[in-house]
Amino acid sequence: MNALTLFLPCAAGVEGFLATEVERITGVPEADLRTSRGGVEVAGSWRDAMKLNLHSRLAQRVLVRLAQQPYRDEDGIYAAAHDVAWEIWFTPRQTIKVEITAQHSPLKSLNFAALRVKDAICDRLRDKRGERPSVDTARPDVRVFAHLTVDQCTVYIDTSGEPLFKRGWREDKGDAPLKETLAAAMVAATGWTGMDDQGQPVPLYDPCCGSGTVLIEAAQMALNIAPGAQRRFGFEKLMPYQAHVWQVLKQEAHAAERKTAASKPFIFGSDVAFRMVDFARRNAERAGVSHAIELRGGDALQRMPPSTAPGVMLLNPPYGERIAAAGVAGQRADSRADTRSGPRGRETAQHSDGSENNDFFAQLASHWKKHYPGWSAWLLTPDLKLPSKMRFKESRRVPLWNGPIECRLFRFDLMAGSARRNAPPHNTATEPSGPT
Ligand SMILES: C[S@@+](CC[C@H](N)C(=O)[O-])C[C@H]1O[C@@H](n2cnc3c(N)ncnc32)[C@H](O)[C@@H]1O
């Protein structure tokens, strides 16, 4: 019975991909889902809630909607939260945390509104069970979310616990790792599934792989490994939880895993920092996909294609002050900086005019034109001028948010044939690189 209303929040830009994923996991047709900015709503069962937690790569959490009603002030919010039968979800012995978000709410203090929700929960449980729960903001047993619009208050109980991007395999982080959910959205945006229509593997390569997030998400998809197979969930502490149902879901997921997707790896990663390659290797081992990924050290400006068949490159390249391009471009920029300002102790350089990064992208573009004909390259970047810096014309641009940073995932189709023939006159601003 689909008695619950489930809401799955996601990063802006990901809603459409998430709707497709929810249909695949629950069987509910996309036409019956409600997709809004920032999430997807689906009517589902408690079993669906567990399945979505186990299998969704794109959702931030799975919430159960418990109340939605108009409000004018904090008393209205208290009333909405007090009407919820919290006593069927958890006991007063368990700790709680209330989080509140708002869009155009007229209320002055969201903290005070959150306090009123907490009071309503505590009062209700004291009336029904004779005791009130305590608050634990660090490691609560139960998380409650309230969302306020200009006149509607919606109250949810969370079933995920830790946010879903925490898959349980990442211990080694790079300097700017992607969230796993965003890496999965990047893979979804490319349409890469591992195999082509003839069942042949399609190579996927991240030449700036850092701690390996894109590669690991892609490999788990190719091997059909559930993203939540290695972690615990908030629903395990809620009263409707039935351990035997959960065990069956996990066993089904495990049985559906593929040991190998092809006779040899077709997912490749490299990074100029050997420390990162090491991190990626250890993360891949913990994620159960090390046999499916080939990792190397090396400069993206020098690495040759890892496979004879062309495939998909997918990366979030170095950007901005925190991560500057290293390797050949970085060294050149460093030596120029050295002649201007004396010796510097940094491994990588970044100039206030961003010139080092520009050098990197110009060189990357000519390296790819020369050596990667037939590949499509997808780059996630907040730099909307990246195509013109590379003198490429994108064939797709997908808006995605990296936390608070608005980005684009640009697709460039690298033309088959001689680089020289395709090269633009030196001073052209953009180069059409039409579909191969
Ligand atoms: C934004 S991070 C990528 C993060 C990665 N997606 C992850 O989730 O960990 C950019 C990466 O590019 C690498 N890098 C910088 N310059 C490079 C170059 N010339 N060749 C290859 N990798 C480079 C950095 O070492 C860093 O790991």
The ligand as an ORCA input file, in Angstrom:
! r2SCAN-3c Opt
* xyz 0 1
  C      38.793     19.531     -8.257
  S      39.920     18.249     -8.016
  C      39.061     16.818     -8.528
  C      38.364     16.201     -7.375
  C      37.810     14.828     -7.657
  N      36.729     14.847     -8.628
  C      37.354     14.192     -6.365
  O      36.154     13.983     -6.180
  O      38.198     13.967     -5.496
  C      41.059     18.487     -9.300
  C      42.176     17.470     -9.333
  O      42.981     17.784    -10.445
  C      44.303     17.415    -10.139
  N      45.201     18.106    -11.079
  C      45.657     19.384    -11.071
  N      46.449     19.612    -12.143
  C      46.479     18.454    -12.853
  C      47.134     18.045    -14.052
  N      47.902     18.879    -14.728
  N      46.947     16.767    -14.477
  C      46.177     15.894    -13.791
  N      45.544     16.224    -12.641
  C      45.698     17.491    -12.189
  C      44.470     17.789     -8.684
  O      45.526     17.030     -8.096
  C      43.086     17.450     -8.122
  O      43.096     16.170     -7.567
*
